[in-house]
Amino acid sequence: MRPAGPGQFPSWVKMAEAKGARDEPEKESPEQMMSRAEKDFPAADEDFGISAAEYKEILHHIYALSRDSSFPEKTPDALERSQEAMEIQRILFDVRNGLLRASRGDFSYAVSVKGFIGGALKSLQAHLNHMAWLTRCVAEGDLDQRMDFMGEFADSFNSMAEQLATTLGELKKRQESLERLTEKLRHEIGIRREAERRLGSEEERWHLAVQCSRDGIWDVNLETGEPAYYSPRLEELTGLRAEDAPSIADWEHLCHPEDADARALFHNLLSGEGTPLSFSIDHRLRGGDGVYRWFMTRGMMVVNAATHRPSRLIGVTADIQERKEREEFYSYRATHDVLTELPNRSFFGAHLKNAIECVKHEGANLAVIMADIDNFKQVNDTMGHHAGDLLLIEIASRLQKSMRESDLVARFGGDEFAMLLFFPLIEGQGIQGVIDRMMNSLHKPIWLGYRQFAITMSMGISICPKNGEDPEELLKRADDALYCSKAKGRDACAYWSSDGDHRVEKFKHRYAGDGADRRRRPGSSME
């Protein structure tokens, strides 16, 4: 519940304010008051019947109550003999407690002192409490509150509330304006998107029309055997002039030897064997410069209604070399790591499935290897990611050069690599020979700028079919073995075992370099 609002002060508050408005005598400093009180002691002695020392002790006690932050440890005995002095002490105690609580933001202290001092303190509490109430109202958004007391402070507070109310009003107007603008923009965006959609459709139709207009046109009369018609655009595309160009019948021999489907199609079209009424095929055709380029040929067969035999072939041929190159590029990027150009996880997974099938049919064995570069993070942390990338590129090159033609090395991401090795024996010399060759290549120092690094790797190996024939299971078991080799000190390979006792073999560093001990872990440097 909020305290009383403005103008709702109790009568005793108004009485205290009225008393506070009386003329006050000229103020003395505490030191002046103490000095005057000690000089007036003879008169005090007649009134209270106490000695000069006791009088002085009482004065210092009262002075300490009014000035010191801590309460005196003991009340003077002489003060306890004076009812008036004890009343003064009680008043000071009450005032101190009220002021102390108020300084901490608590205005609820019940002042028991009567008269001017108690009334003034209660008035101060009421004013402060009311100020707190007004502040909460303003903080909660009620900017209509005003303060009608406290003089200049009230003027400043009211001015602040008015400015806040004005600012809030302006902000609300701006918010409404922005909301209207936002709605308008949404409408315009919707219109623009619809226009873009229509433009896209028109552009697609236009693009197809342009493609058709840029296609080469050909026409073959199968009944008369007259020379085929080549449009100028077809001559431009193929580099073959009409006067010396081979007939459509020779296109079978101009197709790339690997495009067996295209060769068979052109043969059937001209011989009438299983000829489709319409067709579309991508193929490579040897042009006038002797270079094969990709083309898309679309056409249709016209059948003689009387003889029911093919009488005419007509179609278009478009140059799709750039499209095929883009497809090849994107296909390559989809299956290869951008940084190292090694096959990626997707390519590796597909190759692993095929390799397992080969192992089943040929009775060979397959080693699935997961490998991490030891302490690679130190390179990125000390020399930056660019240096780490250069290091990965060099490591990928060395791994690839160490592989046999039948093997595969891929990068899964970060410093994680995977390998597939074919062997006639499960754990013969073949697998260890390739691994040793890889590690000897990696142990040779690598220079990055002015720093030299010696690389080590940890590997985990699972064998197919000994450790399973499921691709995911083989990868997981190789990964488990990898973590085992890391746990055993890194720079080692671990062979997965079903009993959990994976065999770990530490790699031997055979690279001698210049005779000095220059091996360093990634992240260290030598100048």
N, C-alpha and C positions, 0 to 999 in steps of 0.2 A: 504494500500500500504506500502511495506517495505521501510525503509530509504535506502540511497545509500549504496552499498556494499563496500568491501575493495578497496582502491586505487582510490576512486571517490570523494575525499574531494575537496571543492572549493579552489581557489587560496589563499584566505585570511587565510585559515587554515594553508597552507604551509608557508605563510609569518609569521604567528604567531609562528609556530614551529621553523622557522629560527631565529627569534628574541629571542626565548626562549633558543636557543643554544649558545647565546653569553655568554661571561664570566661575571659572576655576582660578585659584590663586596662582601666582607665578611659581613654576615648578623648580624644585631643588634637586641636585644630584644626590644619589645615595650617600656619597662620601660627605657632602655638606650636611645632610640630615643627621648622619652619625655624629659628626663633630658638634652640631648644635645640641643634640640630645645629651651628649656627655657634659657640655657646659651647663645645661639646665638641670644637672643631677641634684643639687641641693633641694630644689623645689620638688623634684620627684621623690626624694627621700622622705619628705614630710608626708607626701600622699600615700606611698606604698610601704614605708618602713623597711627598706632594704638597704644594704650597704652599697658603696660605690662599685665594688668589684662585682656584686651580684647584678647591679643595674647594668654594668657594662657587658656582663655575660649574656643578659637577656637581650640587650640591643644587638649584640653580635649574632645571637641565635635567630632573632627576627630578620636581621640583614641576610643571613645565610639562606633562610627560607625564601626570601624574595629574589636572591641572585643566583644561588648554586642550583645545578641541575639535579643533584642528589639530595635526599633528605638527611638532616643531621642524625647522627647515631643516637643521641640522647637529648632529652628535654631538660634544661636547667631546673634544679630544685626550686630556685627562687621564683621561676615563672609559674610553677605549679601552685604557688601560694597566692597567685593573683588571678582572680576570675577574669578580669579584663584582658590580661596578657594571654591566658589560655584561649579566650575567645578570638583574639587576634591570630593566634597560631592556628586555630581551627579554620578561620576564614582563609588564611594563606594556604593551608592544606587543600581546602576545597577549590580555591582558585587554581592552585598548581595542578590538581588532578583534572579539572575541567579543561585547562589550557593544554595539558599534555595529551589528553584524549583527542581534543580538537585538532592538534598538530598532526595526529595520525589519521585524520579523516573521520573520527568517531565523534558525532555531536550529540550523542544520546546520554551523556553523563548527567545524572540528576543532581543539580546544584542545590544544596540545603541552606546556603547562606542567605540571610534576609538582607533587606536594605539595598543601598545603592550598588555596592560591589556585586552582590548576588544577582540583582536585576540586570546590571550591565553585562555580566557574564552570560546570563540566560538570553539576553538580547543578542549578544554575539553568536551564541549557539544557534538561535533561531535564524539569524541572517545567513550564517554559513550553511545551515541545513536547507534553507530555502534556495540558496545559490546552487547547492548540489542538485536539488530537485529540478531547478530550471535548466541546469546543464544536461541532466538526463533527458529532459523533454526535448531539448534541441538536438541531442545526439540521436534520439529516436525519430526525428523528423518533424517534430512539432515546433515550427519556426515562428508561431504566433505569440509565444511567451515573451513577456517583457518584465524587466526589473524596475521597481519604483522606489528603491532605497539604495543606500551605499554611494550616492553622489556621483562622482566622476566615473567610478567603476561601473555603476549602473548604466551611465551614458555609453560607455565603451561596449558593454555587454549588449545593450539594445541595438547599438549601431552594427555590431557584428551579426546579431540575429537578423536584422533587416537586410544586410548585405547577403547573408546566406540565403534568405528567402528569395531575394532578387535573383541571385545566381542560380538557385534551384529552378526558379521559374523559367529562366533563360535556357537552362539545360533541358527542361522538359519540352520547351518549344523546339529546341534543336533536335531532341530525340524524335519528336513527332515528325519534324521535317525529314530527318534521316530515314525514318520508317517509310514515309511516303516515297522518298527517293529510292529506297531499297526495293519497294514493291514495283516501282516503275522500272528499275533496272532488271528485276526478275522477269517482268513482262517483255522487256526489250531483248533479254537474253533468250527467252523462249522463242521470240520471233526470229532472232538471229540463228538459233540452232535449227529451226525449221528451214530457214533459208539455206543454211549450210548443208542440211540433209538433201534438199532439193538440188542444190548446186552439185553435191557429190554424185547424185544420180545422173544429172545432166553431164557432169564431167566424165562419168564412167561410160555413158553412151557415146560421148564425143571421143573418148580415148579409143573405144572399140572401133568407131568409124575411122579414126586416123590409122589405127593398126591395119584395118582392112585396106585402106587406101595405100598403105605402104607395103602391102604384101605383093609378092610376085604371082602373076596369073599364068596358068598353063592350060592347054587344051589339046587333047589327042583324039584323032579320029581313028578308031580301031578298024573300021570297015574299009576305008580307002587306003590306009597306010601312008597317007601324005605326011610330010614333016610336021612335027608338033609345033604349036604356037607358044612362043615364049614372050611374055610382056617385057617391055624395057626394064621394069623394076626387077623382074626375075633375073634378067641378065646382069643387072647391077648387084643383086644379092649373091648370086652364085659365081660371078666372074666369068660366066660362059656366054659367048656371043651366039646369037641364033644361027648364023651361017656355019659355025664350026662346033656348035654344042651337040653333045650326044642326044639321041632320042630318049624319050621317057623309058623306053625298053632297056636302056643302058644304065638307068639310075640304080638298078639292083647292084651293079658292079661298082658304082660310085659311092655307095653307102659304106660306112665304116665296117670293117670285118666283124667288130663286136656287136653291131646292131643287127642281129639275126632276124628279129621280128620285122624290121623295116625291109630287109632283103626279101623275106618270104612274102610280105605284103605286095611289094612291087612286082614280084614274079607272078603271084596269083592274079593281080589286076590285069596284067597283060596277057596271061594265058587263059583267063576265064575260069580258073580252078578255085572254087569256093570263094568267089569274089563277093565282098560286101557291097551293098548299095551306097553306103557312105562310110567314110573312115577319117580318122585323125590320128597322127602318130608323130612323135618326136624322134628325130634321127640325125646322125651326122653325115654330111655330104662333102665330098672332096670337090673344092672349087677349082677355078681356072688356074689359081696359083699353087695348086697341089696341097693346100692346107685344108684340113677337115674343120667344118664349122657346124654348129647345131642349128637345125631348122625344124619348124613344125609344118607338116604338110597335111592339109585337109582337102577332101575332095568327095566327089560322088560319081557313081556309075549310072550312065544312061543306057537303058535296055531297049533294043529294037522290038517294038510291039509285034511285028510280023514274024520275026525269027526267034524272038525270045532270047537273043544273045546280046552280050555287051556290045554297044556300038560306039560309045564315046566315053572318055574320061575327062573331067574338068575339075579344076581345083585351084587352090592358092597355097603358096609356100611363104612362110614368114621366118625372118632371121630371129632366133631366140638365143643367140650365143651369150649375150649379156645376162639374160634371165637364168640360163643354166649356170653361168659363172657365179651369179649371186646365190643360187640355190646350193651350189657346191660350197660356196663360202659359208653360208649360214649352216649348212649341214656339218661342215667341218667345225665351226664355232660351237655348235650344239654338242659336239662330242669331244672337244679338245679344250684344254686349259688355255686361257688367254695369255697368261704370263709365260709359261714354260713351253707351250705348244705340245705338251704331252697329252695323251688321251685322258679324259676326265672320268668321274665316277660312273656316269651313264654308259659311256663306251666300254669301260672296264666290266660293268655288270653284264652287258650283252655278250661281251667276249668270254666272260667266265662261264656263262651258260653253254656256249658253243664248245668251249674247251672241255667242260665236264662230259658232254656228249661224245667228244672225240676220245676221251679217256675210257669211257665205257665200251666203245666199239673197237678201239685199237689195243686195249690192254696196257696202256701206258699209265704213268703217274703224273700228277700235277701238284706243284707246290704253290700255295696261295700265301703271299707274304704281305704283311702290313709293316710299314716302317715309319719312324719319326726321326727327325734331326734332333740330336741331343742339344739342349740348352739354346735352341734357336731364338727364343724370346730375347736373349741378351743382345743379339745383333740389332734387332729392332729398337730395343731400349737405349742402346749406347750409340748407334750410328744412324738410326732412322729406318723407316720402312723402305726407302729407295735402296739402301744397301742390302736390306733383307731380300728384296726382290732380285737384285743382282746375284746374291748368293744362291737363291733358289734356282735361278736360270742356269748357273754353272753346275749345281748339283744335279739338276735334271739332265743336262748334257752328258755329264760323266756317267750317270746311271744308264742312260740310253746307249752310250757307246760300249758299256760293259755287257749289254744284253746280246744274246744270240738272236738269230733271225726269227726263231720260233717263240721267243720270249716276249713279254709285254710289261712295260712299266707305265704307270699312270699316277697322276697327282689328284688326290681327293680334295685338297684344300689346305691352306696354311702350310705347315711343314710335314704334312701327312702324305705318304706315297704308298702305292700298292703295286705288287708284281705278280706275274704268272710265269712259272718255269715248268717246262715239260721234261720228264726224265723216264728212262726205262726202268729204273730201280727206285725204290721208295727213298732210301737215304744213302745213295751211293756217292761216288766221287763227283758226279755231275753237278748236283745241287750245291755242294759245298764249294766246288770250283768256281761256279758263277758268283756265289756270294763273296768268296775271297777276292775274286777279281773286282767286284764292285767296291768292296771296302778298301782294297789297295788303291783304287782310283780316287776314292773319297778322302783317304788319309793324306794325299798330296796337298800341300798348303795351297790355299786360295788367297789371292791378293785382292783386296777391295781398297782402292786408293793407296794410302800409305800403310794400311794395316794388313797383317797376314793372319789367316785363320786356318786351323786344322779341324776338319769336320769328322764327327763320329755319328753313328746312327744306331738306334735300337730297333730290332726286328722281331716279329712274331710270325711263326710259320705253322700252317696246317697242311696236311697232305691228303689229296683225293686219289683213290677212294678210301684210304686207311682211316681218315678222320671224318668221313662223311661224303655225301654227294650232293647235298643241298647248298646252293651258292651262298645264301644268307648265313647258314650255319658255319660254312667254311670261313667266311669273312669274320664272323663273330669269334670263332675259335682262334683264328690268327690274331685278332685284336686282343683277346685274353692273353695269349702268349706274349704279345708285344708289351703289355703292362707288366707281365712277369719279368721280362728282360730289363725293363726300366727299374723295377723294384730291386733287381739284383745288381744294380750299379751302372746300368746303361752300357753303351758300346759293346753290345752283345746281341746274339739271336737266341730265341727260345723256341723249341719245338713243342707244339701242343700235345698234351697227353690226357687221355680220358680220366685217369686217376688224379688229375690235378698236379702231379709232380712233373711239371714241364722241364725238359732238359734244356739247360742254358749253357751256351758256349760263348766265351769271351772272344772278341776279335783280336787278332795279332797285328800290331802295327809294323808293316814291313818296309814302309817308305823311309829311307835314310836321309833324304834331302842332301844338304851340304855337309853332313857330318855332325852338325850341332843339334842339340835338343831344342827344336823350334815348334814343338807341338803346343797348341793352345786350344782351349775350348772357344766356341763362338762367343764373341763379346770381349775377348781379350785381344790385345794388339801387340805387335812387335815392330819396331822401327829399324 
